[in-house]
């Protein structure tokens, strides 16, 4: 699978379009930025399948982004 990793907007995004996984991990600032909480991405690049998750930081703890 192909992967496009981008940023600068500070807005987390994860979507698959036409066989390409598009990922913006967001930002890791210690406060909300443009209404977005601090987030980061976990990538699994092992094997032929690429998977990703966006996780959120909330009061210093990691939580799954819904």
mmCIF file as Biopython writes it, N, C-alpha, C and O atoms, coordinates in Angstrom:
data_model
#
loop_
_atom_site.group_PDB
_atom_site.id
_atom_site.type_symbol
_atom_site.label_atom_id
_atom_site.label_alt_id
_atom_site.label_comp_id
_atom_site.label_asym_id
_atom_site.label_entity_id
_atom_site.label_seq_id
_atom_site.pdbx_PDB_ins_code
_atom_site.Cartn_x
_atom_site.Cartn_y
_atom_site.Cartn_z
_atom_site.occupancy
_atom_site.B_iso_or_equiv
_atom_site.auth_seq_id
_atom_site.auth_asym_id
_atom_site.pdbx_PDB_model_num
ATOM 1   N N  . UNK A ? 1  ? 0.840   -1.181 0.000  1.0 0.0 1  A 1 
ATOM 2   C CA . UNK A ? 1  ? 0.000   0.000  0.000  1.0 0.0 1  A 1 
ATOM 3   C C  . UNK A ? 1  ? 0.883   1.242  0.000  1.0 0.0 1  A 1 
ATOM 4   O O  . UNK A ? 1  ? 1.967   1.244  0.584  1.0 0.0 1  A 1 
ATOM 5   N N  . UNK A ? 2  ? 0.421   2.276  -0.646 1.0 0.0 2  A 1 
ATOM 6   C CA . UNK A ? 2  ? 1.136   3.545  -0.668 1.0 0.0 2  A 1 
ATOM 7   C C  . UNK A ? 2  ? 0.681   4.400  0.505  1.0 0.0 2  A 1 
ATOM 8   O O  . UNK A ? 2  ? -0.459  4.304  0.959  1.0 0.0 2  A 1 
ATOM 9   N N  . UNK A ? 3  ? 1.600   5.244  0.988  1.0 0.0 3  A 1 
ATOM 10  C CA . UNK A ? 3  ? 1.335   6.085  2.148  1.0 0.0 3  A 1 
ATOM 11  C C  . UNK A ? 3  ? 1.769   7.509  1.849  1.0 0.0 3  A 1 
ATOM 12  O O  . UNK A ? 3  ? 2.872   7.735  1.350  1.0 0.0 3  A 1 
ATOM 13  N N  . UNK A ? 4  ? 0.901   8.472  2.155  1.0 0.0 4  A 1 
ATOM 14  C CA . UNK A ? 4  ? 1.255   9.887  2.088  1.0 0.0 4  A 1 
ATOM 15  C C  . UNK A ? 4  ? 1.178   10.421 3.508  1.0 0.0 4  A 1 
ATOM 16  O O  . UNK A ? 4  ? 0.123   10.372 4.140  1.0 0.0 4  A 1 
ATOM 17  N N  . UNK A ? 5  ? 2.294   10.929 4.006  1.0 0.0 5  A 1 
ATOM 18  C CA . UNK A ? 5  ? 2.377   11.499 5.346  1.0 0.0 5  A 1 
ATOM 19  C C  . UNK A ? 5  ? 2.549   13.001 5.180  1.0 0.0 5  A 1 
ATOM 20  O O  . UNK A ? 5  ? 3.496   13.462 4.544  1.0 0.0 5  A 1 
ATOM 21  N N  . UNK A ? 6  ? 1.623   13.760 5.760  1.0 0.0 6  A 1 
ATOM 22  C CA . UNK A ? 6  ? 1.682   15.213 5.609  1.0 0.0 6  A 1 
ATOM 23  C C  . UNK A ? 6  ? 1.361   15.877 6.936  1.0 0.0 6  A 1 
ATOM 24  O O  . UNK A ? 6  ? 0.958   15.208 7.887  1.0 0.0 6  A 1 
ATOM 25  N N  . UNK A ? 7  ? 1.532   17.166 7.002  1.0 0.0 7  A 1 
ATOM 26  C CA . UNK A ? 7  ? 1.281   17.887 8.243  1.0 0.0 7  A 1 
ATOM 27  C C  . UNK A ? 7  ? 1.047   19.351 7.984  1.0 0.0 7  A 1 
ATOM 28  O O  . UNK A ? 7  ? 0.451   19.729 6.975  1.0 0.0 7  A 1 
ATOM 29  N N  . UNK A ? 8  ? 1.513   20.168 8.887  1.0 0.0 8  A 1 
ATOM 30  C CA . UNK A ? 8  ? 1.456   21.623 8.862  1.0 0.0 8  A 1 
ATOM 31  C C  . UNK A ? 8  ? 0.099   22.176 9.269  1.0 0.0 8  A 1 
ATOM 32  O O  . UNK A ? 8  ? 0.040   23.285 9.800  1.0 0.0 8  A 1 
ATOM 33  N N  . UNK A ? 9  ? -0.992  21.453 9.044  1.0 0.0 9  A 1 
ATOM 34  C CA . UNK A ? 9  ? -2.318  21.966 9.387  1.0 0.0 9  A 1 
ATOM 35  C C  . UNK A ? 9  ? -2.646  21.779 10.863 1.0 0.0 9  A 1 
ATOM 36  O O  . UNK A ? 9  ? -3.548  22.437 11.382 1.0 0.0 9  A 1 
ATOM 37  N N  . UNK A ? 10 ? -1.928  20.897 11.543 1.0 0.0 10 A 1 
ATOM 38  C CA . UNK A ? 10 ? -2.159  20.549 12.952 1.0 0.0 10 A 1 
ATOM 39  C C  . UNK A ? 10 ? -3.495  19.843 13.150 1.0 0.0 10 A 1 
ATOM 40  O O  . UNK A ? 10 ? -3.933  19.670 14.287 1.0 0.0 10 A 1 
ATOM 41  N N  . UNK A ? 11 ? -4.140  19.438 12.084 1.0 0.0 11 A 1 
ATOM 42  C CA . UNK A ? 11 ? -5.421  18.744 12.154 1.0 0.0 11 A 1 
ATOM 43  C C  . UNK A ? 11 ? -5.204  17.265 11.842 1.0 0.0 11 A 1 
ATOM 44  O O  . UNK A ? 11 ? -4.832  16.925 10.719 1.0 0.0 11 A 1 
ATOM 45  N N  . UNK A ? 12 ? -5.431  16.379 12.816 1.0 0.0 12 A 1 
ATOM 46  C CA . UNK A ? 12 ? -5.213  14.954 12.554 1.0 0.0 12 A 1 
ATOM 47  C C  . UNK A ? 12 ? -6.193  14.427 11.506 1.0 0.0 12 A 1 
ATOM 48  O O  . UNK A ? 12 ? -7.371  14.784 11.491 1.0 0.0 12 A 1 
ATOM 49  N N  . UNK A ? 13 ? -5.673  13.571 10.636 1.0 0.0 13 A 1 
ATOM 50  C CA . UNK A ? 13 ? -6.510  12.976 9.599  1.0 0.0 13 A 1 
ATOM 51  C C  . UNK A ? 13 ? -5.937  11.616 9.217  1.0 0.0 13 A 1 
ATOM 52  O O  . UNK A ? 13 ? -4.721  11.431 9.161  1.0 0.0 13 A 1 
ATOM 53  N N  . UNK A ? 14 ? -6.829  10.677 8.959  1.0 0.0 14 A 1 
ATOM 54  C CA . UNK A ? 14 ? -6.433  9.340  8.526  1.0 0.0 14 A 1 
ATOM 55  C C  . UNK A ? 14 ? -7.540  8.831  7.613  1.0 0.0 14 A 1 
ATOM 56  O O  . UNK A ? 14 ? -8.666  8.587  8.049  1.0 0.0 14 A 1 
ATOM 57  N N  . UNK A ? 15 ? -7.197  8.676  6.338  1.0 0.0 15 A 1 
ATOM 58  C CA . UNK A ? 15 ? -8.193  8.185  5.396  1.0 0.0 15 A 1 
ATOM 59  C C  . UNK A ? 15 ? -7.533  7.453  4.246  1.0 0.0 15 A 1 
ATOM 60  O O  . UNK A ? 15 ? -6.377  7.709  3.909  1.0 0.0 15 A 1 
ATOM 61  N N  . UNK A ? 16 ? -8.273  6.549  3.653  1.0 0.0 16 A 1 
ATOM 62  C CA . UNK A ? 16 ? -7.788  5.786  2.508  1.0 0.0 16 A 1 
ATOM 63  C C  . UNK A ? 16 ? -8.553  6.266  1.285  1.0 0.0 16 A 1 
ATOM 64  O O  . UNK A ? 16 ? -9.784  6.268  1.267  1.0 0.0 16 A 1 
ATOM 65  N N  . UNK A ? 17 ? -7.807  6.674  0.263  1.0 0.0 17 A 1 
ATOM 66  C CA . UNK A ? 17 ? -8.409  7.135  -0.984 1.0 0.0 17 A 1 
ATOM 67  C C  . UNK A ? 17 ? -7.692  6.479  -2.151 1.0 0.0 17 A 1 
ATOM 68  O O  . UNK A ? 17 ? -6.480  6.620  -2.316 1.0 0.0 17 A 1 
ATOM 69  N N  . UNK A ? 18 ? -8.460  5.759  -2.956 1.0 0.0 18 A 1 
ATOM 70  C CA . UNK A ? 18 ? -7.921  5.110  -4.161 1.0 0.0 18 A 1 
ATOM 71  C C  . UNK A ? 18 ? -6.684  4.271  -3.868 1.0 0.0 18 A 1 
ATOM 72  O O  . UNK A ? 18 ? -5.707  4.310  -4.615 1.0 0.0 18 A 1 
ATOM 73  N N  . UNK A ? 19 ? -6.733  3.515  -2.778 1.0 0.0 19 A 1 
ATOM 74  C CA . UNK A ? 19 ? -5.637  2.617  -2.433 1.0 0.0 19 A 1 
ATOM 75  C C  . UNK A ? 19 ? -4.439  3.276  -1.784 1.0 0.0 19 A 1 
ATOM 76  O O  . UNK A ? 19 ? -3.411  2.630  -1.580 1.0 0.0 19 A 1 
ATOM 77  N N  . UNK A ? 20 ? -4.556  4.554  -1.454 1.0 0.0 20 A 1 
ATOM 78  C CA . UNK A ? 20 ? -3.466  5.302  -0.809 1.0 0.0 20 A 1 
ATOM 79  C C  . UNK A ? 20 ? -3.923  5.716  0.580  1.0 0.0 20 A 1 
ATOM 80  O O  . UNK A ? 20 ? -5.021  6.251  0.736  1.0 0.0 20 A 1 
ATOM 81  N N  . UNK A ? 21 ? -3.090  5.474  1.597  1.0 0.0 21 A 1 
ATOM 82  C CA . UNK A ? 21 ? -3.371  5.879  2.966  1.0 0.0 21 A 1 
ATOM 83  C C  . UNK A ? 21 ? -2.802  7.274  3.186  1.0 0.0 21 A 1 
ATOM 84  O O  . UNK A ? 21 ? -1.593  7.477  3.069  1.0 0.0 21 A 1 
ATOM 85  N N  . UNK A ? 22 ? -3.657  8.227  3.502  1.0 0.0 22 A 1 
ATOM 86  C CA . UNK A ? 22 ? -3.264  9.616  3.767  1.0 0.0 22 A 1 
ATOM 87  C C  . UNK A ? 22 ? -3.283  9.838  5.273  1.0 0.0 22 A 1 
ATOM 88  O O  . UNK A ? 22 ? -4.288  9.565  5.930  1.0 0.0 22 A 1 
ATOM 89  N N  . UNK A ? 23 ? -2.166  10.338 5.827  1.0 0.0 23 A 1 
ATOM 90  C CA . UNK A ? 23 ? -2.028  10.471 7.272  1.0 0.0 23 A 1 
ATOM 91  C C  . UNK A ? 23 ? -1.432  11.821 7.655  1.0 0.0 23 A 1 
ATOM 92  O O  . UNK A ? 23 ? -0.356  12.196 7.188  1.0 0.0 23 A 1 
ATOM 93  N N  . UNK A ? 24 ? -2.146  12.539 8.510  1.0 0.0 24 A 1 
ATOM 94  C CA . UNK A ? 24 ? -1.638  13.741 9.146  1.0 0.0 24 A 1 
ATOM 95  C C  . UNK A ? 24 ? -1.678  13.463 10.647 1.0 0.0 24 A 1 
ATOM 96  O O  . UNK A ? 24 ? -2.768  13.326 11.203 1.0 0.0 24 A 1 
ATOM 97  N N  . UNK A ? 25 ? -0.535  13.376 11.319 1.0 0.0 25 A 1 
ATOM 98  C CA . UNK A ? 25 ? -0.524  13.009 12.736 1.0 0.0 25 A 1 
ATOM 99  C C  . UNK A ? 25 ? -1.027  14.107 13.677 1.0 0.0 25 A 1 
ATOM 100 O O  . UNK A ? 25 ? -1.218  13.846 14.865 1.0 0.0 25 A 1 
ATOM 101 N N  . UNK A ? 26 ? -1.243  15.308 13.186 1.0 0.0 26 A 1 
ATOM 102 C CA . UNK A ? 26 ? -1.705  16.396 14.049 1.0 0.0 26 A 1 
ATOM 103 C C  . UNK A ? 26 ? -0.542  17.163 14.640 1.0 0.0 26 A 1 
ATOM 104 O O  . UNK A ? 26 ? 0.381   17.547 13.921 1.0 0.0 26 A 1 
ATOM 105 N N  . UNK A ? 27 ? -0.578  17.392 15.955 1.0 0.0 27 A 1 
ATOM 106 C CA . UNK A ? 27 ? 0.478   18.157 16.628 1.0 0.0 27 A 1 
ATOM 107 C C  . UNK A ? 27 ? 0.652   17.655 18.057 1.0 0.0 27 A 1 
ATOM 108 O O  . UNK A ? 27 ? -0.227  16.992 18.607 1.0 0.0 27 A 1 
ATOM 109 N N  . UNK A ? 28 ? 1.788   17.976 18.643 1.0 0.0 28 A 1 
ATOM 110 C CA . UNK A ? 28 ? 2.063   17.564 20.031 1.0 0.0 28 A 1 
ATOM 111 C C  . UNK A ? 28 ? 2.217   18.747 20.978 1.0 0.0 28 A 1 
ATOM 112 O O  . UNK A ? 28 ? 2.909   18.642 21.991 1.0 0.0 28 A 1 
ATOM 113 N N  . UNK A ? 29 ? 1.586   19.862 20.662 1.0 0.0 29 A 1 
ATOM 114 C CA . UNK A ? 29 ? 1.634   20.997 21.586 1.0 0.0 29 A 1 
ATOM 115 C C  . UNK A ? 29 ? 0.935   20.623 22.874 1.0 0.0 29 A 1 
ATOM 116 O O  . UNK A ? 29 ? 0.119   19.702 22.899 1.0 0.0 29 A 1 
ATOM 117 N N  . UNK A ? 30 ? 1.249   21.329 23.940 1.0 0.0 30 A 1 
ATOM 118 C CA . UNK A ? 30 ? 0.677   20.996 25.241 1.0 0.0 30 A 1 
ATOM 119 C C  . UNK A ? 30 ? -0.715  21.584 25.454 1.0 0.0 30 A 1 
ATOM 120 O O  . UNK A ? 30 ? -1.250  21.529 26.562 1.0 0.0 30 A 1 
ATOM 121 N N  . UNK A ? 31 ? -1.303  22.143 24.403 1.0 0.0 31 A 1 
ATOM 122 C CA . UNK A ? 31 ? -2.650  22.704 24.510 1.0 0.0 31 A 1 
ATOM 123 C C  . UNK A ? 31 ? -3.376  22.521 23.177 1.0 0.0 31 A 1 
ATOM 124 O O  . UNK A ? 31 ? -2.765  22.136 22.180 1.0 0.0 31 A 1 
ATOM 125 N N  . UNK A ? 32 ? -4.666  22.793 23.163 1.0 0.0 32 A 1 
ATOM 126 C CA . UNK A ? 32 ? -5.427  22.734 21.918 1.0 0.0 32 A 1 
ATOM 127 C C  . UNK A ? 32 ? -4.882  23.748 20.929 1.0 0.0 32 A 1 
ATOM 128 O O  . UNK A ? 32 ? -4.508  24.858 21.309 1.0 0.0 32 A 1 
ATOM 129 N N  . UNK A ? 33 ? -4.838  23.369 19.675 1.0 0.0 33 A 1 
ATOM 130 C CA . UNK A ? 33 ? -4.379  24.238 18.608 1.0 0.0 33 A 1 
ATOM 131 C C  . UNK A ? 33 ? -5.444  24.205 17.527 1.0 0.0 33 A 1 
ATOM 132 O O  . UNK A ? 33 ? -5.712  23.153 16.946 1.0 0.0 33 A 1 
ATOM 133 N N  . UNK A ? 34 ? -6.047  25.340 17.257 1.0 0.0 34 A 1 
ATOM 134 C CA . UNK A ? 34 ? -7.125  25.418 16.264 1.0 0.0 34 A 1 
ATOM 135 C C  . UNK A ? 34 ? -8.275  24.475 16.624 1.0 0.0 34 A 1 
ATOM 136 O O  . UNK A ? 34 ? -8.964  23.954 15.747 1.0 0.0 34 A 1 
ATOM 137 N N  . UNK A ? 35 ? -8.469  24.263 17.927 1.0 0.0 35 A 1 
ATOM 138 C CA . UNK A ? 35 ? -9.539  23.391 18.381 1.0 0.0 35 A 1 
ATOM 139 C C  . UNK A ? 35 ? -9.180  21.918 18.416 1.0 0.0 35 A 1 
ATOM 140 O O  . UNK A ? 35 ? -10.020 21.086 18.759 1.0 0.0 35 A 1 
ATOM 141 N N  . UNK A ? 36 ? -7.947  21.583 18.068 1.0 0.0 36 A 1 
ATOM 142 C CA . UNK A ? 36 ? -7.507  20.183 18.040 1.0 0.0 36 A 1 
ATOM 143 C C  . UNK A ? 36 ? -6.639  19.860 19.246 1.0 0.0 36 A 1 
ATOM 144 O O  . UNK A ? 36 ? -5.708  20.608 19.547 1.0 0.0 36 A 1 
ATOM 145 N N  . UNK A ? 37 ? -6.920  18.760 19.944 1.0 0.0 37 A 1 
ATOM 146 C CA . UNK A ? 37 ? -6.064  18.354 21.061 1.0 0.0 37 A 1 
ATOM 147 C C  . UNK A ? 37 ? -4.737  17.805 20.527 1.0 0.0 37 A 1 
ATOM 148 O O  . UNK A ? 37 ? -4.639  17.486 19.342 1.0 0.0 37 A 1 
ATOM 149 N N  . UNK A ? 38 ? -3.715  17.689 21.382 1.0 0.0 38 A 1 
ATOM 150 C CA . UNK A ? 38 ? -2.443  17.105 20.954 1.0 0.0 38 A 1 
ATOM 151 C C  . UNK A ? 38 ? -2.629  15.656 20.493 1.0 0.0 38 A 1 
ATOM 152 O O  . UNK A ? 38 ? -3.262  14.858 21.184 1.0 0.0 38 A 1 
ATOM 153 N N  . UNK A ? 39 ? -2.079  15.323 19.332 1.0 0.0 39 A 1 
ATOM 154 C CA . UNK A ? 39 ? -2.189  13.976 18.771 1.0 0.0 39 A 1 
ATOM 155 C C  . UNK A ? 39 ? -0.875  13.551 18.125 1.0 0.0 39 A 1 
ATOM 156 O O  . UNK A ? 39 ? -0.005  14.372 17.835 1.0 0.0 39 A 1 
ATOM 157 N N  . UNK A ? 40 ? -0.758  12.238 17.909 1.0 0.0 40 A 1 
ATOM 158 C CA . UNK A ? 40 ? 0.376   11.669 17.181 1.0 0.0 40 A 1 
ATOM 159 C C  . UNK A ? 40 ? -0.109  10.406 16.489 1.0 0.0 40 A 1 
ATOM 160 O O  . UNK A ? 40 ? -1.219  9.940  16.751 1.0 0.0 40 A 1 
ATOM 161 N N  . UNK A ? 41 ? 0.707   9.853  15.614 1.0 0.0 41 A 1 
ATOM 162 C CA . UNK A ? 41 ? 0.308   8.661  14.868 1.0 0.0 41 A 1 
ATOM 163 C C  . UNK A ? 41 ? 1.248   7.505  15.149 1.0 0.0 41 A 1 
ATOM 164 O O  . UNK A ? 41 ? 2.444   7.698  15.367 1.0 0.0 41 A 1 
ATOM 165 N N  . UNK A ? 42 ? 0.692   6.302  15.140 1.0 0.0 42 A 1 
ATOM 166 C CA . UNK A ? 42 ? 1.466   5.069  15.210 1.0 0.0 42 A 1 
ATOM 167 C C  . UNK A ? 42 ? 1.318   4.357  13.870 1.0 0.0 42 A 1 
ATOM 168 O O  . UNK A ? 42 ? 0.205   4.096  13.414 1.0 0.0 42 A 1 
ATOM 169 N N  . UNK A ? 43 ? 2.441   4.050  13.251 1.0 0.0 43 A 1 
ATOM 170 C CA . UNK A ? 43 ? 2.444   3.340  11.975 1.0 0.0 43 A 1 
ATOM 171 C C  . UNK A ? 43 ? 2.971   1.933  12.160 1.0 0.0 43 A 1 
ATOM 172 O O  . UNK A ? 43 ? 3.939   1.721  12.890 1.0 0.0 43 A 1 
ATOM 173 N N  . UNK A ? 44 ? 2.342   0.970  11.508 1.0 0.0 44 A 1 
ATOM 174 C CA . UNK A ? 44 ? 2.854   -0.400 11.457 1.0 0.0 44 A 1 
ATOM 175 C C  . UNK A ? 44 ? 3.222   -0.656 10.006 1.0 0.0 44 A 1 
ATOM 176 O O  . UNK A ? 44 ? 2.356   -0.766 9.139  1.0 0.0 44 A 1 
ATOM 177 N N  . UNK A ? 45 ? 4.517   -0.749 9.758  1.0 0.0 45 A 1 
ATOM 178 C CA . UNK A ? 45 ? 5.024   -0.917 8.396  1.0 0.0 45 A 1 
ATOM 179 C C  . UNK A ? 45 ? 5.549   -2.323 8.140  1.0 0.0 45 A 1 
ATOM 180 O O  . UNK A ? 45 ? 6.228   -2.552 7.139  1.0 0.0 45 A 1 
ATOM 181 N N  . UNK A ? 46 ? 5.247   -3.269 9.028  1.0 0.0 46 A 1 
ATOM 182 C CA . UNK A ? 46 ? 5.753   -4.627 8.853  1.0 0.0 46 A 1 
ATOM 183 C C  . UNK A ? 46 ? 4.861   -5.397 7.879  1.0 0.0 46 A 1 
ATOM 184 O O  . UNK A ? 46 ? 3.635   -5.300 7.927  1.0 0.0 46 A 1 
ATOM 185 N N  . UNK A ? 47 ? 5.488   -6.147 7.018  1.0 0.0 47 A 1 
ATOM 186 C CA . UNK A ? 47 ? 4.736   -6.935 6.049  1.0 0.0 47 A 1 
ATOM 187 C C  . UNK A ? 47 ? 4.188   -6.068 4.930  1.0 0.0 47 A 1 
ATOM 188 O O  . UNK A ? 47 ? 4.515   -4.885 4.835  1.0 0.0 47 A 1 
ATOM 189 N N  . UNK A ? 48 ? 3.359   -6.653 4.090  1.0 0.0 48 A 1 
ATOM 190 C CA . UNK A ? 48 ? 2.852   -5.911 2.931  1.0 0.0 48 A 1 
ATOM 191 C C  . UNK A ? 48 ? 1.745   -4.915 3.276  1.0 0.0 48 A 1 
ATOM 192 O O  . UNK A ? 48 ? 1.431   -4.039 2.470  1.0 0.0 48 A 1 
ATOM 193 N N  . UNK A ? 49 ? 1.151   -5.039 4.462  1.0 0.0 49 A 1 
ATOM 194 C CA . UNK A ? 49 ? 0.040   -4.174 4.836  1.0 0.0 49 A 1 
ATOM 195 C C  . UNK A ? 49 ? 0.517   -3.036 5.731  1.0 0.0 49 A 1 
ATOM 196 O O  . UNK A ? 49 ? 1.215   -3.266 6.718  1.0 0.0 49 A 1 
ATOM 197 N N  . UNK A ? 50 ? 0.141   -1.816 5.386  1.0 0.0 50 A 1 
ATOM 198 C CA . UNK A ? 50 ? 0.464   -0.638 6.189  1.0 0.0 50 A 1 
ATOM 199 C C  . UNK A ? 50 ? -0.778  -0.266 6.980  1.0 0.0 50 A 1 
ATOM 200 O O  . UNK A ? 50 ? -1.856  -0.110 6.407  1.0 0.0 50 A 1 
ATOM 201 N N  . UNK A ? 51 ? -0.635  -0.123 8.297  1.0 0.0 51 A 1 
ATOM 202 C CA . UNK A ? 51 ? -1.751  0.323  9.131  1.0 0.0 51 A 1 
ATOM 203 C C  . UNK A ? 51 ? -1.306  1.516  9.960  1.0 0.0 51 A 1 
ATOM 204 O O  . UNK A ? 51 ? -0.116  1.699  10.217 1.0 0.0 51 A 1 
ATOM 205 N N  . UNK A ? 52 ? -2.268  2.321  10.374 1.0 0.0 52 A 1 
ATOM 206 C CA . UNK A ? 52 ? -1.963  3.508  11.173 1.0 0.0 52 A 1 
ATOM 207 C C  . UNK A ? 52 ? -3.090  3.763  12.159 1.0 0.0 52 A 1 
ATOM 208 O O  . UNK A ? 52 ? -4.244  3.401  11.926 1.0 0.0 52 A 1 
ATOM 209 N N  . UNK A ? 53 ? -2.727  4.391  13.259 1.0 0.0 53 A 1 
ATOM 210 C CA . UNK A ? 53 ? -3.686  4.819  14.282 1.0 0.0 53 A 1 
ATOM 211 C C  . UNK A ? 53 ? -3.314  6.226  14.701 1.0 0.0 53 A 1 
ATOM 212 O O  . UNK A ? 53 ? -2.132  6.562  14.776 1.0 0.0 53 A 1 
ATOM 213 N N  . UNK A ? 54 ? -4.309  7.046  14.972 1.0 0.0 54 A 1 
ATOM 214 C CA . UNK A ? 54 ? -4.068  8.358  15.559 1.0 0.0 54 A 1 
ATOM 215 C C  . UNK A ? 54 ? -4.439  8.264  17.031 1.0 0.0 54 A 1 
ATOM 216 O O  . UNK A ? 54 ? -5.518  7.789  17.383 1.0 0.0 54 A 1 
ATOM 217 N N  . UNK A ? 55 ? -3.538  8.718  17.878 1.0 0.0 55 A 1 
ATOM 218 C CA . UNK A ? 55 ? -3.786  8.706  19.322 1.0 0.0 55 A 1 
ATOM 219 C C  . UNK A ? 55 ? -3.748  10.133 19.839 1.0 0.0 55 A 1 
ATOM 220 O O  . UNK A ? 55 ? -3.100  11.002 19.257 1.0 0.0 55 A 1 
ATOM 221 N N  . UNK A ? 56 ? -4.448  10.361 20.935 1.0 0.0 56 A 1 
ATOM 222 C CA . UNK A ? 56 ? -4.591  11.688 21.514 1.0 0.0 56 A 1 
ATOM 223 C C  . UNK A ? 56 ? -3.923  11.731 22.880 1.0 0.0 56 A 1 
ATOM 224 O O  . UNK A ? 56 ? -3.938  10.744 23.616 1.0 0.0 56 A 1 
ATOM 225 N N  . UNK A ? 57 ? -3.343  12.864 23.214 1.0 0.0 57 A 1 
ATOM 226 C CA . UNK A ? 57 ? -2.840  13.108 24.557 1.0 0.0 57 A 1 
ATOM 227 C C  . UNK A ? 57 ? -3.883  13.920 25.313 1.0 0.0 57 A 1 
ATOM 228 O O  . UNK A ? 57 ? -4.381  14.931 24.818 1.0 0.0 57 A 1 
ATOM 229 N N  . UNK A ? 58 ? -4.206  13.461 26.526 1.0 0.0 58 A 1 
ATOM 230 C CA . UNK A ? 58 ? -5.201  14.144 27.335 1.0 0.0 58 A 1 
ATOM 231 C C  . UNK A ? 58 ? -4.687  14.177 28.769 1.0 0.0 58 A 1 
ATOM 232 O O  . UNK A ? 58 ? -4.593  13.136 29.420 1.0 0.0 58 A 1 
ATOM 233 N N  . UNK A ? 59 ? -4.359  15.348 29.256 1.0 0.0 59 A 1 
ATOM 234 C CA . UNK A ? 59 ? -3.790  15.518 30.595 1.0 0.0 59 A 1 
ATOM 235 C C  . UNK A ? 59 ? -2.567  14.616 30.799 1.0 0.0 59 A 1 
ATOM 236 O O  . UNK A ? 59 ? -2.398  14.012 31.858 1.0 0.0 59 A 1 
ATOM 237 N N  . UNK A ? 60 ? -1.723  14.537 29.773 1.0 0.0 60 A 1 
ATOM 238 C CA . UNK A ? 60 ? -0.493  13.771 29.857 1.0 0.0 60 A 1 
ATOM 239 C C  . UNK A ? 60 ? -0.649  12.275 29.618 1.0 0.0 60 A 1 
ATOM 240 O O  . UNK A ? 60 ? 0.344   11.547 29.629 1.0 0.0 60 A 1 
ATOM 241 N N  . UNK A ? 61 ? -1.877  11.801 29.403 1.0 0.0 61 A 1 
ATOM 242 C CA . UNK A ? 61 ? -2.117  10.377 29.162 1.0 0.0 61 A 1 
ATOM 243 C C  . UNK A ? 61 ? -2.476  10.162 27.694 1.0 0.0 61 A 1 
ATOM 244 O O  . UNK A ? 61 ? -3.051  11.041 27.052 1.0 0.0 61 A 1 
ATOM 245 N N  . UNK A ? 62 ? -2.137  8.998  27.176 1.0 0.0 62 A 1 
ATOM 246 C CA . UNK A ? 62 ? -2.465  8.639  25.805 1.0 0.0 62 A 1 
ATOM 247 C C  . UNK A ? 62 ? -3.829  7.986  25.774 1.0 0.0 62 A 1 
ATOM 248 O O  . UNK A ? 62 ? -4.084  7.044  26.524 1.0 0.0 62 A 1 
ATOM 249 N N  . UNK A ? 63 ? -4.718  8.479  24.906 1.0 0.0 63 A 1 
ATOM 250 C CA . UNK A ? 63 ? -6.040  7.888  24.726 1.0 0.0 63 A 1 
ATOM 251 C C  . UNK A ? 63 ? -6.288  7.674  23.238 1.0 0.0 63 A 1 
ATOM 252 O O  . UNK A ? 63 ? -5.711  8.370  22.403 1.0 0.0 63 A 1 
ATOM 253 N N  . UNK A ? 64 ? -7.137  6.721  22.908 1.0 0.0 64 A 1 
ATOM 254 C CA . UNK A ? 64 ? -7.482  6.477  21.511 1.0 0.0 64 A 1 
ATOM 255 C C  . UNK A ? 64 ? -8.360  7.615  21.001 1.0 0.0 64 A 1 
ATOM 256 O O  . UNK A ? 64 ? -9.259  8.075  21.705 1.0 0.0 64 A 1 
ATOM 257 N N  . UNK A ? 65 ? -8.103  8.060  19.795 1.0 0.0 65 A 1 
ATOM 258 C CA . UNK A ? 65 ? -8.924  9.096  19.174 1.0 0.0 65 A 1 
ATOM 259 C C  . UNK A ? 65 ? -10.166 8.455  18.586 1.0 0.0 65 A 1 
ATOM 260 O O  . UNK A ? 65 ? -10.063 7.459  17.871 1.0 0.0 65 A 1 
ATOM 261 N N  . UNK A ? 66 ? -11.314 8.991  18.866 1.0 0.0 66 A 1 
ATOM 262 C CA . UNK A ? 66 ? -12.576 8.476  18.338 1.0 0.0 66 A 1 
ATOM 263 C C  . UNK A ? 66 ? -13.022 9.309  17.178 1.0 0.0 66 A 1 
ATOM 264 O O  . UNK A ? 66 ? -14.069 9.038  16.589 1.0 0.0 66 A 1 
#
